[in-house]
């Protein structure tokens, strides 16, 4: 199993969700790209981090 943390920053606000864009590691392509998260969960956060577990 491999674990990876991916960081995102605020990009755009919609009616019920907020779009975040991935901050890729230097020299690497994005893993996820853009991500929509519901406003009720995000609140006022401008940065989020997602942890991905890759299983065989």
Secondary structure, DSSP 8 states (H G I E B T S, - for coil): -EEEEEEEEEEEE-SSEEEEEE---TTS--SS-EEEEEHHHHTT-SEEEEEEEE--
